[in-house]
Amino acid sequence: MGDLLNLWWVWVAAALALAVVEVLAPGFIFLGFAIGALAMVVVIFVAPSASAPALLAIFAGLSLVAWVGLRIAFRKQSSGARIIHDDINDT
């Protein structure tokens, strides 16, 4: 399994699969993992001889950073619901 994690196309395939899951179950949860998997392609090219546990730990860290970034980026996005403070029947 360690050799499989050192192949860049495996991480691209994982990123695409996670992006498809995000489309089917929206919520910006799987999108963070997809961005982390896509960022792993760069890590593979920089450190091609990294061990499998190190690659998985880097993937977890990159996914966490991507998820936090998405939460910050989409924090201001509202659902569009308005909160009504005054009743129309109060006079």
N, C-alpha and C positions, 0 to 999 in steps of 0.2 A: 504494500500500500504506500510505502514511503516514496517509491519511484513514481507512482502514479500522481502523487501530489506535486512532484517537481515538473510536471508537464503543464505548460501555459494554457493549452487548449482545454484542459480539464477544468481550470478555473473559469475560463470563458463560458464553457458549457454550463457550469454551476451557476454563474451569474445570469445567464439567459433563463435557466430553469427557475431560479428564484424570482426573476422579473415576471415570468409568466404566472407564478403563484401569487405575486403581488397584485397582478391585474385581476385574478380570480377572487382574491380575498384582500381588498384594499384596506389600508390602515397605516401605511408607511412602516410596517414591521419588517416584512421580507425585503423591502427596497434597501434598507440598511445592509442586510446580508448580501444582497446582489452587488451593491457598490463595494463592499468589502471584498467580495470574490473578484470583482473586476480590478480592484487595486492590487490584488495578489499577483496579477500578471506582471506588474512592474517589479514586485518583490522577487519573483522567479527570475526575471532577467538580471536583477542586481545581485542576488545571492542564489545562484542555481544549485549549490550543493548544501543547502540548509536541510536540517533533519525534519522529519514529519511532525514531531511534537512542536518544534519551533515554528513551522509553517502554520500549524493550526492555532498556536497562540497568537501569532501575528494576524491571522485572519480574524480571530475573535476581537483583538484590539482595534483593527481597522473597521470592523463592522460596528463596534461600539461607537467609535468616533463618527462614522457615517450616520448612525442612528441619532446621536445627539445633535449633529449638524442639521439633519432633517427636522428634528423637533424644534430647533431654534428657527429654522427657515420658515416653517409652516405654523409657528405659534400664533401669528397675527391673523391667520386665516379663520374666519368665523363660519358658523353653520348657517348664518343668515336669520336665525331666530331672534325676534325682538322681545324685549322684556317690557311689559306694560305696567306702569306704576299707577296710573289713574284709571278709574272706572268711568265709563261713559255715563252710567246711571247716577253717579254722585253729583249732586248739585249744591 
